[in-house]
Amino acid sequence: MKKIIVLGPPLTGKTTLANYLKSKTAIPVLDFDDELLKLNNGKYPANYPVLNEKLKAQVIKDVLQKNEVIFFAFEISFVDLRVMKRKRFTIVQLTADIEVLRTRNLARLVEQPENDAFQYVEKNMSYQKEIFELGLIDEVVDTTQSIEDISTFLLYL
């Protein structure tokens, strides 16, 4: 029974990895943003703080009830991460050097000029450092490895 939370700053490959894993395992692979969209009729609730928080809480509640899941997220509250650890979720942190993330962002901007994810990297990296220092991370994975190697690692946790 695998219950894995995968966290990481923008550009660490969460979406790419989630999509790859969906084709390689029968374990449900969920993405936080996709789950928010499902709960809100296909619209991201970012402009509605109360609704956004309510929907985020519902996503976390749904994930906590699963017997098996690999769940990808940008950021989860410290309180929710502690609950997940108590419920025996393995929390994995994806990492990459800031220059690797900058290079990935430049490549993304060529295909998606409106999708500048680097603006969120620094803030999220401080969050990632904090959750690591609080002992909330079980495993750290360098995302300069191949997607196959990272996927194999996650599936054998």
DSSP file (Angstrom, degrees, kcal/mol; ACC not computed):
  #  RESIDUE AA STRUCTURE BP1 BP2  ACC     N-H-->O    O-->H-N    N-H-->O    O-->H-N    TCO  KAPPA ALPHA  PHI   PSI    X-CA   Y-CA   Z-CA
    1    1 A M              0   0    0      0, 0.0     2,-0.5     0, 0.0    67,-0.1   0.000 360.0 360.0 360.0 109.5    0.0    0.0    0.0
    2    2 A K        +     0   0    0      2,-0.0    67,-2.6    87,-0.0     2,-0.4  -0.819 360.0 172.5 -98.9 127.4    1.8    3.1   -1.2
    3    3 A K  E     +a   69   0A   0     -2,-0.5    87,-3.1    85,-0.3     2,-0.4  -0.887  18.8 166.7-131.5 101.0    0.8    6.5    0.1
    4    4 A I  E     -ab  70  90A   0     65,-2.9    67,-3.0    -2,-0.4     2,-0.5  -0.950  25.4-161.6-125.3 133.8    3.3    9.1   -1.2
    5    5 A I  E     -ab  71  91A   0     85,-2.9    87,-3.5    -2,-0.4     2,-0.6  -0.963  11.8-161.3-109.0 128.8    3.2   12.8   -1.3
    6    6 A V  E     +ab  72  92A   0     65,-3.4    67,-2.7    -2,-0.5     2,-0.3  -0.954  13.7 177.5-115.0 117.6    5.6   14.4   -3.8
    7    7 A L  E     +ab  73  93A   0     85,-3.1    87,-3.5    -2,-0.6    67,-0.2  -0.839  10.3 141.3-115.9 153.0    6.5   18.1   -3.2
    8    8 A G        -     0   0    0     65,-0.9    87,-0.1    -2,-0.3     3,-0.1  -0.882  47.9 -89.2 178.8 154.4    8.8   20.4   -5.1
    9    9 A P    >   -     0   0    0      0, 0.0     3,-1.4     0, 0.0     5,-0.3  -0.160  64.8 -73.3 -62.1 164.2    9.3   23.9   -6.4
   10   10 A P  T 3  S+     0   0    0      0, 0.0    95,-0.1     0, 0.0   114,-0.0  -0.276 119.8  28.5 -53.8 147.3    8.0   24.8   -9.8
   11   11 A L  T 3  S+     0   0    0     -3,-0.1    93,-0.1    93,-0.1   107,-0.0   0.483  82.7 111.8  79.5   5.9   10.1   23.4  -12.6
   12   12 A T  S <  S-     0   0    0     -3,-1.4    83,-0.1    82,-0.1    -1,-0.1   0.507  94.8-103.2 -86.0  -3.0   11.3   20.3  -10.7
   13   13 A G  S  > S+     0   0    0     -4,-0.1     4,-2.9    81,-0.1     5,-0.3   0.696  71.7 144.5  96.8  20.4    9.2   18.1  -13.1
   14   14 A K  H  > S+     0   0    0     -5,-0.3     4,-2.8     1,-0.2     5,-0.2   0.936  77.3  42.7 -57.8 -49.1    6.2   17.3  -10.9
   15   15 A T  H  > S+     0   0    0      2,-0.2     4,-2.6     1,-0.2     5,-0.2   0.915 115.5  49.0 -66.3 -43.4    3.7   17.3  -13.8
   16   16 A T  H  > S+     0   0    0      1,-0.2     4,-2.1     2,-0.2    -1,-0.2   0.926 114.4  46.0 -60.7 -45.3    6.0   15.5  -16.2
   17   17 A L  H  X S+     0   0    0     -4,-2.9     4,-2.8     2,-0.2    -2,-0.2   0.909 112.0  50.7 -65.4 -43.5    6.7   12.9  -13.5
   18   18 A A  H  X S+     0   0    0     -4,-2.8     4,-2.1    -5,-0.3    -2,-0.2   0.931 111.3  48.3 -60.9 -45.7    3.0   12.5  -12.6
   19   19 A N  H  X S+     0   0    0     -4,-2.6     4,-0.8     1,-0.2    -1,-0.2   0.895 112.5  49.1 -62.9 -39.6    2.0   12.0  -16.3
   20   20 A Y  H >< S+     0   0    0     -4,-2.1     3,-1.0    -5,-0.2     4,-0.4   0.939 110.9  49.6 -64.2 -47.1    4.8    9.5  -16.7
   21   21 A L  H >X S+     0   0    0     -4,-2.8     3,-1.5     1,-0.3     4,-1.4   0.843  99.9  65.4 -63.3 -33.5    3.8    7.5  -13.6
   22   22 A K  H 3< S+     0   0    0     -4,-2.1    -1,-0.3     1,-0.3    -2,-0.2   0.833 105.6  44.8 -57.9 -31.0    0.1    7.5  -14.7
   23   23 A S  T << S+     0   0    0     -3,-1.0    -1,-0.3    -4,-0.8    -2,-0.2   0.529 115.9  47.5 -89.3  -5.6    1.2    5.3  -17.6
   24   24 A K  T <4 S+     0   0    0     -3,-1.5     2,-0.3    -4,-0.4    -2,-0.2   0.517 109.8  39.1-113.7  -8.0    3.4    3.0  -15.5
   25   25 A T     <  -     0   0    0     -4,-1.4     4,-0.1     2,-0.2    -1,-0.1  -0.977  57.2-140.7-145.6 154.8    1.3    2.1  -12.5
   26   26 A A  S    S+     0   0    0     -2,-0.3    -1,-0.1     2,-0.1    -4,-0.1   0.535  75.1 108.3 -87.9  -9.0   -2.2    1.2  -11.4
   27   27 A I  S    S-     0   0    0     -6,-0.1    -2,-0.2     1,-0.1     2,-0.1  -0.492  86.7-101.9 -66.3 134.1   -1.7    3.3   -8.3
   28   28 A P        -     0   0    0      0, 0.0    42,-2.4     0, 0.0     2,-0.5  -0.398  36.3-160.6 -58.9 129.2   -3.8    6.4   -8.5
   29   29 A V  E     -c   70   0A   0     40,-0.2     2,-0.3    -2,-0.1    42,-0.2  -0.968  14.4-176.6-115.2 117.3   -1.6    9.4   -9.4
   30   30 A L  E     -c   71   0A   0     40,-2.6    42,-2.9    -2,-0.5     2,-0.4  -0.865  18.8-151.2-120.2 149.1   -3.1   12.7   -8.5
   31   31 A D  E  >  -c   72   0A   0     -2,-0.3     4,-2.4    40,-0.2     5,-0.2  -0.971  18.7-135.0-117.9 132.1   -2.0   16.3   -9.0
   32   32 A F  H  > S+     0   0    0     40,-2.8     4,-2.3    -2,-0.4     5,-0.2   0.910 105.2  47.4 -52.7 -50.1   -3.2   19.0   -6.6
   33   33 A D  H  > S+     0   0    0      1,-0.2     4,-2.4     2,-0.2    -1,-0.2   0.897 111.1  51.2 -62.9 -40.5   -4.1   21.5   -9.3
   34   34 A D  H  > S+     0   0    0      1,-0.2     4,-2.2     2,-0.2    -1,-0.2   0.900 110.0  50.0 -62.4 -39.9   -6.0   18.9  -11.3
   35   35 A E  H  X S+     0   0    0     -4,-2.4     4,-1.8     2,-0.2    -2,-0.2   0.886 109.3  51.5 -67.3 -38.2   -8.0   17.9   -8.2
   36   36 A L  H  X S+     0   0    0     -4,-2.3     4,-1.0    -5,-0.2    -2,-0.2   0.922 109.4  50.8 -61.4 -43.7   -8.8   21.6   -7.5
   37   37 A L  H ><>S+     0   0    0     -4,-2.4     5,-3.2     1,-0.2     3,-0.6   0.909 107.8  52.7 -61.2 -42.5  -10.1   22.0  -11.1
   38   38 A K  H ><5S+     0   0    0     -4,-2.2     3,-0.9     1,-0.2    -1,-0.2   0.897 110.0  48.2 -60.0 -40.8  -12.3   18.9  -10.7
   39   39 A L  H 3<5S+     0   0    0     -4,-1.8    -1,-0.2     1,-0.2    -2,-0.2   0.675 114.3  47.3 -73.8 -16.8  -13.9   20.3   -7.6
   40   40 A N  T X<5S-     0   0    0     -4,-1.0     3,-1.7    -3,-0.6    -1,-0.2  -0.159 119.7 -96.8-121.5  38.9  -14.5   23.7   -9.2
   41   41 A N  T < 5S-     0   0    0     -3,-0.9    -3,-0.2     1,-0.3    -2,-0.1   0.836  84.1 -51.7  53.2  39.9  -16.1   22.8  -12.6
   42   42 A G  T 3 <S+     0   0    0     -5,-3.2     2,-0.4     1,-0.2    -1,-0.3   0.542 112.4 114.5  80.9   6.8  -12.8   23.0  -14.5
   43   43 A K    <   -     0   0    0     -3,-1.7    -1,-0.2    -6,-0.5    -3,-0.1  -0.914  67.4-124.9-114.4 137.9  -11.9   26.5  -13.2
   44   44 A Y        -     0   0    0     -2,-0.4     3,-0.5     1,-0.1     8,-0.1  -0.682  17.4-147.6 -79.3 128.0   -8.9   27.3  -11.0
   45   45 A P    >   +     0   0    0      0, 0.0     3,-2.1     0, 0.0     7,-0.4   0.103  56.9 125.2 -85.9  25.0  -10.2   29.2   -7.9
   46   46 A A  T 3   +     0   0    0      1,-0.3     6,-0.0     5,-0.1    -2,-0.0   0.781  69.9  54.5 -58.0 -30.8   -7.1   31.4   -7.4
   47   47 A N  T 3  S+     0   0    0     -3,-0.5    -1,-0.3     1,-0.2    -3,-0.0   0.420 100.5  65.2 -85.0   3.6   -9.1   34.6   -7.5
   48   48 A Y    <>  -     0   0    0     -3,-2.1     4,-3.3     1,-0.2     5,-0.2  -0.768  64.5-174.3-127.4  85.4  -11.4   33.5   -4.7
   49   49 A P  H  > S+     0   0    0      0, 0.0     4,-2.5     0, 0.0     5,-0.2   0.848  83.3  46.7 -53.6 -43.6   -9.4   33.0   -1.5
   50   50 A V  H  > S+     0   0    0      2,-0.2     4,-2.3     1,-0.2     5,-0.2   0.948 117.2  43.1 -65.6 -47.4  -12.2   31.6    0.6
   51   51 A L  H  > S+     0   0    0      2,-0.2     4,-3.0     1,-0.2     5,-0.3   0.908 112.5  54.8 -62.6 -42.2  -13.2   29.1   -2.1
   52   52 A N  H  X S+     0   0    0     -4,-3.3     4,-2.6    -7,-0.4    -2,-0.2   0.935 110.7  44.2 -57.4 -49.0   -9.6   28.3   -2.8
   53   53 A E  H  X S+     0   0    0     -4,-2.5     4,-2.3    -5,-0.2    -1,-0.2   0.891 113.7  50.9 -65.5 -39.3   -8.9   27.4    0.8
   54   54 A K  H  X S+     0   0    0     -4,-2.3     4,-1.8    -5,-0.2    -2,-0.2   0.924 113.3  44.9 -62.9 -45.1  -12.1   25.4    1.1
   55   55 A L  H  X S+     0   0    0     -4,-3.0     4,-2.4     2,-0.2    -2,-0.2   0.891 111.1  53.0 -68.5 -39.2  -11.3   23.4   -2.0
   56   56 A K  H  X S+     0   0    0     -4,-2.6     4,-2.4    -5,-0.3    -1,-0.2   0.922 108.7  50.7 -60.3 -43.2   -7.7   22.9   -1.0
   57   57 A A  H  X S+     0   0    0     -4,-2.3     4,-2.4     1,-0.2    -1,-0.2   0.881 109.6  50.9 -62.1 -37.7   -8.9   21.5    2.3
   58   58 A Q  H  X S+     0   0    0     -4,-1.8     4,-2.6     2,-0.2    -1,-0.2   0.903 108.5  51.3 -67.6 -40.4  -11.3   19.1    0.5
   59   59 A V  H  X S+     0   0    0     -4,-2.4     4,-2.5     2,-0.2    -2,-0.2   0.943 111.9  46.8 -60.5 -47.5   -8.5   17.9   -1.8
   60   60 A I  H  X S+     0   0    0     -4,-2.4     4,-2.6     1,-0.2    -2,-0.2   0.921 111.7  51.3 -61.7 -44.0   -6.3   17.1    1.2
   61   61 A K  H  X S+     0   0    0     -4,-2.4     4,-1.0     1,-0.2    -1,-0.2   0.920 111.0  48.4 -58.3 -44.9   -9.2   15.4    3.0
   62   62 A D  H  < S+     0   0    0     -4,-2.6     3,-0.5     1,-0.2     4,-0.4   0.910 112.0  48.7 -63.0 -43.0   -9.9   13.2   -0.1
   63   63 A V  H >< S+     0   0    0     -4,-2.5     3,-1.6     1,-0.2    -2,-0.2   0.907 106.5  56.6 -64.4 -41.9   -6.2   12.3   -0.4
   64   64 A L  H 3< S+     0   0    0     -4,-2.6    -1,-0.2     1,-0.3    -2,-0.2   0.766 103.2  55.9 -61.8 -25.3   -6.0   11.4    3.3
   65   65 A Q  T 3< S+     0   0    0     -4,-1.0    -1,-0.3    -3,-0.5     2,-0.2   0.559  86.0 103.7 -84.8  -7.8   -8.8    8.9    2.8
   66   66 A K    <   -     0   0    0     -3,-1.6     3,-0.2    -4,-0.4    -3,-0.0  -0.516  58.3-155.9 -79.7 141.6   -7.0    7.0    0.1
   67   67 A N  S    S+     0   0    0      1,-0.3     2,-0.3    -2,-0.2    -1,-0.1   0.749  87.0  20.1 -82.1 -26.5   -5.4    3.6    0.8
   68   68 A E  S    S+     0   0    0    -67,-0.1    -1,-0.3   -65,-0.1     2,-0.3  -0.986  78.5 134.3-145.2 132.0   -3.0    4.1   -2.1
   69   69 A V  E     -a    3   0A   0    -67,-2.6   -65,-2.9    -2,-0.3     2,-0.5  -0.935  40.7-147.2-171.0 147.9   -2.0    7.2   -3.9
   70   70 A I  E     -ac   4  29A   0    -42,-2.4   -40,-2.6    -2,-0.3     2,-0.5  -0.978  32.4-169.2-118.6 113.8    0.9    9.2   -5.3
   71   71 A F  E     -ac   5  30A   0    -67,-3.0   -65,-3.4    -2,-0.5     2,-0.4  -0.913   9.0-157.2-115.9 123.6    0.0   12.8   -4.8
   72   72 A F  E     +ac   6  31A   0    -42,-2.9   -40,-2.8    -2,-0.5     2,-0.3  -0.837  21.1 164.1-102.6 132.6    1.9   15.7   -6.4
   73   73 A A  E     -a    7   0A   0    -67,-2.7   -65,-0.9    -2,-0.4     3,-0.1  -0.990  41.0-144.4-148.1 154.9    1.7   19.2   -4.9
   74   74 A F  S    S-     0   0    0      1,-0.3     2,-0.3    -2,-0.3   -66,-0.3   0.866  90.5  -6.5 -79.5 -44.7    3.5   22.5   -5.0
   75   75 A E        -     0   0    0    -68,-0.1     2,-0.4   -66,-0.0    -1,-0.3  -0.971  57.6-173.2-159.0 137.0    2.9   23.3   -1.3
   76   76 A I        -     0   0    0     -2,-0.3     5,-0.1    -3,-0.1    -3,-0.0  -0.989  39.1 -98.7-132.1 141.5    0.9   21.7    1.5
   77   77 A S     >  -     0   0    0     -2,-0.4     4,-2.5     1,-0.1     5,-0.2  -0.152  27.8-118.6 -59.6 153.6    0.5   23.3    5.0
   78   78 A F  H  > S+     0   0    0      1,-0.2     4,-2.3     2,-0.2     5,-0.2   0.896 115.5  53.7 -58.1 -41.6    2.8   22.2    7.8
   79   79 A V  H  > S+     0   0    0      1,-0.2     4,-2.0     2,-0.2    -1,-0.2   0.936 110.1  46.0 -60.2 -47.9   -0.3   21.0    9.7
   80   80 A D  H  > S+     0   0    0      1,-0.2     4,-2.5     2,-0.2    -1,-0.2   0.876 110.6  53.4 -65.8 -37.0   -1.5   18.9    6.8
   81   81 A L  H  X S+     0   0    0     -4,-2.5     4,-2.3     2,-0.2    -1,-0.2   0.897 108.1  50.7 -63.7 -39.2    2.0   17.4    6.3
   82   82 A R  H  X S+     0   0    0     -4,-2.3     4,-2.2     2,-0.2    -2,-0.2   0.909 110.5  49.1 -64.4 -40.7    2.1   16.4    9.9
   83   83 A V  H  X S+     0   0    0     -4,-2.0     4,-1.7     2,-0.2    -2,-0.2   0.921 110.1  51.7 -62.6 -43.5   -1.2   14.7    9.6
   84   84 A M  H  <>S+     0   0    0     -4,-2.5     5,-2.6     1,-0.2    -2,-0.2   0.903 108.5  50.6 -61.2 -41.7   -0.1   12.9    6.5
   85   85 A K  H ><5S+     0   0    0     -4,-2.3     3,-1.8     1,-0.2    -1,-0.2   0.918 108.7  51.7 -63.0 -42.1    3.1   11.7    8.3
   86   86 A R  H 3<5S+     0   0    0     -4,-2.2    -1,-0.2     1,-0.3    -2,-0.2   0.823 107.0  54.2 -63.0 -29.5    0.9   10.4   11.2
   87   87 A K  T 3<5S-     0   0    0     -4,-1.7    -1,-0.3    -5,-0.2    -2,-0.2   0.202 124.8-105.9 -90.2  16.2   -1.2    8.5    8.6
   88   88 A R  T < 5 +     0   0    0     -3,-1.8     2,-0.3     1,-0.2   -85,-0.3   0.776  64.6 155.5  67.6  31.9    1.9    6.9    7.2
   89   89 A F      < -     0   0    0     -5,-2.6     2,-0.5    -8,-0.1   -85,-0.2  -0.686  41.7-131.1 -79.7 142.1    2.4    8.9    4.0
   90   90 A T  E     -b    4   0A   0    -87,-3.1   -85,-2.9    -2,-0.3     2,-0.6  -0.857  19.8-148.7 -91.3 127.0    5.9    9.0    2.7
   91   91 A I  E     -b    5   0A   0     -2,-0.5    47,-2.8   -87,-0.2    48,-1.7  -0.880  14.5-170.4-105.8 118.8    6.8   12.6    1.9
   92   92 A V  E     -bd   6 139A   0    -87,-3.5   -85,-3.1    -2,-0.6     2,-0.5  -0.881   8.1-153.9-110.8 135.3    9.2   13.0   -1.0
   93   93 A Q  E     -bd   7 140A   0     46,-2.7    48,-3.0    -2,-0.4     2,-0.4  -0.943   6.3-148.7-112.5 124.3   10.8   16.3   -1.9
   94   94 A L  E     - d   0 141A   0    -87,-3.5     2,-0.3    -2,-0.5    48,-0.2  -0.747  24.0-176.9 -87.6 136.2   12.0   17.0   -5.5
   95   95 A T  E     + d   0 142A   0     46,-2.7    48,-3.2    -2,-0.4     2,-0.3  -0.922  16.0 166.8-133.2 158.2   15.0   19.2   -5.7
   96   96 A A        -     0   0    0     -2,-0.3   -84,-0.0    46,-0.2     5,-0.0  -0.935  43.9 -91.3-162.3 150.8   17.2   20.9   -8.3
   97   97 A D    >>  -     0   0    0     -2,-0.3     4,-2.1     1,-0.1     3,-0.6  -0.306  39.7-114.7 -61.2 147.3   19.8   23.6   -8.3
   98   98 A I  H 3> S+     0   0    0      1,-0.3     4,-2.3     2,-0.2     5,-0.1   0.836 116.9  54.0 -56.0 -35.9   18.5   27.1   -9.0
   99   99 A E  H 3> S+     0   0    0      2,-0.2     4,-2.2     1,-0.2    -1,-0.3   0.859 105.8  52.3 -70.4 -33.4   20.4   27.3  -12.2
  100  100 A V  H <> S+     0   0    0     -3,-0.6     4,-2.4     2,-0.2    -2,-0.2   0.922 111.0  47.9 -63.8 -43.6   18.8   24.1  -13.5
  101  101 A L  H  X S+     0   0    0     -4,-2.1     4,-2.2     2,-0.2    -2,-0.2   0.889 110.2  51.7 -65.2 -39.0   15.4   25.5  -12.7
  102  102 A R  H  X S+     0   0    0     -4,-2.3     4,-2.2     2,-0.2    -1,-0.2   0.917 110.9  48.2 -62.9 -42.9   16.2   28.8  -14.5
  103  103 A T  H  X S+     0   0    0     -4,-2.2     4,-2.0     1,-0.2    -2,-0.2   0.907 111.0  50.3 -64.2 -42.7   17.3   26.8  -17.6
  104  104 A R  H  X S+     0   0    0     -4,-2.4     4,-2.3     1,-0.2    -1,-0.2   0.886 109.5  52.0 -62.9 -38.1   14.1   24.7  -17.5
  105  105 A N  H  X S+     0   0    0     -4,-2.2     4,-2.5     2,-0.2    -2,-0.2   0.916 107.2  51.4 -65.6 -42.4   12.0   27.9  -17.2
  106  106 A L  H  X S+     0   0    0     -4,-2.2     4,-1.0     1,-0.2    -1,-0.2   0.898 110.8  49.0 -61.4 -39.6   13.7   29.5  -20.2
  107  107 A A  H  X S+     0   0    0     -4,-2.0     4,-0.9     1,-0.2     3,-0.4   0.900 111.1  50.1 -65.5 -40.3   13.0   26.3  -22.2
  108  108 A R  H >X S+     0   0    0     -4,-2.3     4,-3.1     1,-0.2     3,-0.6   0.894 104.0  59.0 -64.2 -39.6    9.4   26.4  -21.1
  109  109 A L  H 3< S+     0   0    0     -4,-2.5    -1,-0.2     1,-0.2    -2,-0.2   0.771  95.9  63.1 -63.9 -25.7    9.0   30.0  -22.1
  110  110 A V  H 3< S+     0   0    0     -4,-1.0    -1,-0.2    -3,-0.4    -2,-0.2   0.925 117.8  27.0 -62.6 -43.5    9.9   29.2  -25.7
  111  111 A E  H << S+     0   0    0     -4,-0.9    -2,-0.2    -3,-0.6    -1,-0.2   0.775 137.0  29.3 -89.2 -29.2    6.8   27.0  -26.0
  112  112 A Q    ><  +     0   0    0     -4,-3.1     3,-2.4    -5,-0.1    -1,-0.2  -0.667  64.4 175.3-132.8  76.5    4.6   28.7  -23.4
  113  113 A P  T 3  S+     0   0    0      0, 0.0     3,-0.2     0, 0.0    -1,-0.1   0.745  81.7  54.2 -58.7 -24.0    5.6   32.4  -23.2
  114  114 A E  T 3  S+     0   0    0      1,-0.2     2,-0.7    -5,-0.0    -5,-0.1   0.491  91.9  79.7 -86.1  -2.8    2.8   33.2  -20.8
  115  115 A N    <   +     0   0    0     -3,-2.4     2,-1.3    -7,-0.1    -1,-0.2  -0.520  51.5 163.6-110.5  64.4    3.9   30.5  -18.3
  116  116 A D    >   +     0   0    0     -2,-0.7     3,-0.6     1,-0.2     4,-0.1  -0.679   2.5 168.8 -83.5  95.0    6.8   32.1  -16.4
  117  117 A A  G >   +     0   0    0     -2,-1.3     3,-1.8     1,-0.2     4,-0.4   0.637  59.2  82.6 -82.2 -14.8    7.0   29.7  -13.4
  118  118 A F  G >> S+     0   0    0      1,-0.3     3,-1.3     2,-0.2     4,-0.6   0.787  75.7  72.2 -64.4 -25.4   10.4   31.1  -12.2
  119  119 A Q  G <4 S+     0   0    0     -3,-0.6     4,-0.3     1,-0.3    -1,-0.3   0.727 102.4  43.8 -61.2 -20.4    8.6   33.9  -10.4
  120  120 A Y  G <> S+     0   0    0     -3,-1.8     4,-1.9     2,-0.1    -1,-0.3   0.504  92.5  86.2 -99.8  -7.0    7.4   31.4   -7.9
  121  121 A V  H <> S+     0   0    0     -3,-1.3     4,-2.7    -4,-0.4     5,-0.2   0.939  85.7  47.7 -65.8 -51.7   10.6   29.5   -7.4
  122  122 A E  H  X S+     0   0    0     -4,-0.6     4,-1.6     1,-0.2    -1,-0.2   0.922 113.8  46.9 -60.4 -46.5   12.4   31.5   -4.7
  123  123 A K  H  > S+     0   0    0     -4,-0.3     4,-1.5     1,-0.2    -1,-0.2   0.930 115.7  46.0 -60.3 -44.8    9.4   31.8   -2.4
  124  124 A N  H  X S+     0   0    0     -4,-1.9     4,-2.8     1,-0.2    -1,-0.2   0.841 105.8  59.6 -70.5 -31.1    8.7   28.1   -2.8
  125  125 A M  H  X S+     0   0    0     -4,-2.7     4,-2.2     1,-0.2    -1,-0.2   0.871 104.0  51.0 -65.1 -34.3   12.3   27.1   -2.3
  126  126 A S  H  X S+     0   0    0     -4,-1.6     4,-2.1    -3,-0.2    -1,-0.2   0.886 110.5  49.6 -69.3 -36.3   12.2   28.8    1.2
  127  127 A Y  H  X S+     0   0    0     -4,-1.5     4,-2.5     2,-0.2     5,-0.2   0.934 110.7  50.1 -61.6 -46.3    9.1   26.7    2.0
  128  128 A Q  H  X S+     0   0    0     -4,-2.8     4,-1.7     1,-0.2    -2,-0.2   0.894 110.5  49.5 -61.0 -40.8   10.9   23.6    0.8
  129  129 A K  H  X S+     0   0    0     -4,-2.2     4,-2.6     1,-0.2    -1,-0.2   0.912 111.0  50.6 -63.4 -42.6   13.9   24.4    3.0
  130  130 A E  H  X S+     0   0    0     -4,-2.1     4,-1.9     1,-0.2    -2,-0.2   0.916 109.3  48.2 -65.0 -44.3   11.6   25.0    6.0
  131  131 A I  H  <>S+     0   0    0     -4,-2.5     5,-2.3     1,-0.2     6,-0.5   0.851 112.8  50.4 -67.8 -30.6    9.7   21.7    5.7
  132  132 A F  H ><5S+     0   0    0     -4,-1.7     3,-1.7    -5,-0.2     5,-0.3   0.945 110.4  48.4 -66.7 -47.9   13.0   19.8    5.3
  133  133 A E  H 3<5S+     0   0    0     -4,-2.6    -2,-0.2     1,-0.3    -1,-0.2   0.787 106.2  58.2 -64.6 -27.4   14.4   21.5    8.4
  134  134 A L  T 3<5S-     0   0    0     -4,-1.9    -1,-0.3    -5,-0.2    -2,-0.2   0.494 116.4-115.3 -79.3  -3.3   11.2   20.7   10.3
  135  135 A G  T < 5S+     0   0    0     -3,-1.7    -3,-0.2    -4,-0.2    -2,-0.1   0.743  79.1 127.4  77.9  22.8   11.8   17.0    9.6
  136  136 A L      < +     0   0    0     -5,-2.3     2,-0.5    -6,-0.2    -4,-0.2   0.543  49.8  85.3 -88.7  -6.8    8.7   16.6    7.5
  137  137 A I        -     0   0    0     -6,-0.5   -45,-0.2    -5,-0.3     3,-0.1  -0.824  48.3-178.4-101.4 131.3   10.5   15.1    4.5
  138  138 A D  S    S+     0   0    0    -47,-2.8     2,-0.3    -2,-0.5   -46,-0.2   0.810  72.9  16.0 -92.1 -36.9   11.3   11.4    4.3
  139  139 A E  E     -d   92   0A   0    -48,-1.7   -46,-2.7     2,-0.0     2,-0.4  -0.992  61.4-152.5-140.6 144.1   13.2   11.3    1.0
  140  140 A V  E     -d   93   0A   0     -2,-0.3     2,-0.5   -48,-0.2   -46,-0.2  -0.976  13.5-166.4-118.3 132.1   14.9   13.9   -1.2
  141  141 A V  E     -d   94   0A   0    -48,-3.0   -46,-2.7    -2,-0.4     2,-0.6  -0.975  16.8-139.0-124.4 123.8   15.2   13.3   -4.9
  142  142 A D  E >   -d   95   0A   0     -2,-0.5     3,-1.4   -48,-0.2   -46,-0.2  -0.700  12.8-151.7 -78.4 119.5   17.4   15.2   -7.3
  143  143 A T  T 3  S+     0   0    0    -48,-3.2    -1,-0.1    -2,-0.6   -47,-0.1   0.257  82.3  84.7 -85.0  15.2   15.4   15.8  -10.4
  144  144 A T  T 3  S+     0   0    0    -49,-0.2    -1,-0.3     2,-0.1     3,-0.1   0.532  75.6  93.2 -85.3  -5.6   18.4   16.0  -12.7
  145  145 A Q  S <  S-     0   0    0     -3,-1.4     2,-0.1     1,-0.1    -4,-0.0  -0.292  95.6 -81.7 -72.2 167.7   18.2   12.2  -12.7
  146  146 A S     >  -     0   0    0      1,-0.1     4,-2.3    -2,-0.0     5,-0.2  -0.374  32.7-120.2 -70.7 152.8   16.2   10.5  -15.5
  147  147 A I  H  > S+     0   0    0      1,-0.2     4,-2.5     2,-0.2     5,-0.2   0.842 114.9  56.4 -61.1 -33.6   12.4   10.3  -15.2
  148  148 A E  H  > S+     0   0    0      2,-0.2     4,-2.5     1,-0.2    -1,-0.2   0.917 107.9  46.7 -64.5 -43.7   12.7    6.5  -15.4
  149  149 A D  H  > S+     0   0    0      2,-0.2     4,-2.3     1,-0.2    -2,-0.2   0.910 113.9  47.4 -66.3 -42.3   15.1    6.4  -12.4
  150  150 A I  H  X S+     0   0    0     -4,-2.3     4,-2.5     2,-0.2    -2,-0.2   0.927 113.0  49.1 -64.9 -43.7   12.9    8.8  -10.3
  151  151 A S  H  X S+     0   0    0     -4,-2.5     4,-2.6     2,-0.2    -2,-0.2   0.919 110.4  50.4 -61.8 -44.6    9.8    6.8  -11.2
  152  152 A T  H  X S+     0   0    0     -4,-2.5     4,-1.3     1,-0.2    -1,-0.2   0.923 110.2  51.0 -59.8 -44.5   11.4    3.5  -10.3
  153  153 A F  H >< S+     0   0    0     -4,-2.3     3,-0.6     1,-0.2     4,-0.4   0.943 111.8  46.6 -57.4 -49.5   12.6    5.0   -7.0
  154  154 A L  H >< S+     0   0    0     -4,-2.5     3,-1.1     1,-0.2    -2,-0.2   0.895 110.7  52.1 -62.3 -40.6    9.0    6.2   -6.1
  155  155 A L  H 3< S+     0   0    0     -4,-2.6    -1,-0.2     1,-0.3    -2,-0.2   0.719 110.0  49.5 -72.0 -19.3    7.4    2.9   -7.1
  156  156 A Y  T <<        0   0    0     -4,-1.3    -1,-0.3    -3,-0.6    -2,-0.2   0.381 360.0 360.0 -99.9   4.3    9.8    1.0   -4.8
  157  157 A L    <         0   0    0     -3,-1.1    -1,-0.2    -4,-0.4    -2,-0.1   0.510 360.0 360.0 -64.6 360.0    9.3    3.2   -1.7
